[in-house]
Amino acid sequence: MAVAPDGVTSEDRTLGMLCHLLGIFTGFLGPLILWLVKKDSSRFVDHHGREALNFQITLLLLMLSLAGLTFALMIVLVGVLLIPVLVAVPILALVAEILAAVAASDGKWHRYPCCLRLV
């Protein structure tokens, strides 16, 4: 197992990257399971698992509240103006997740901006 000068192994980088990529396909469940299984074996995987999990929970809360607000405001026809925001948030989240996965793959300690730190 190759160890980088900063002590992060290639397996750690792969698992850190996987934490972020699983979030794209499974929401918070993939990062949660991977983090619970590997958090004690590596500080790097613990960090990226927490970041991915926090981001997915934040994204879930944001999408649920934004969708509820949009549909509630549809009654007075103002909700139509929020539809582009409702579409843009998942696209921006995808970009943020890919950037985090690339950072983890490079062995960097990445933090999501504007994310609730719940875990």
PyMOL commands that set and color helices and strands:
alter all, ss='L'
color gray80, all
select helices_A, chain A and resi 10-26+29-38+43-76+79-105
alter helices_A, ss='H'
color red, helices_A
deselect
rebuild
show_as cartoon
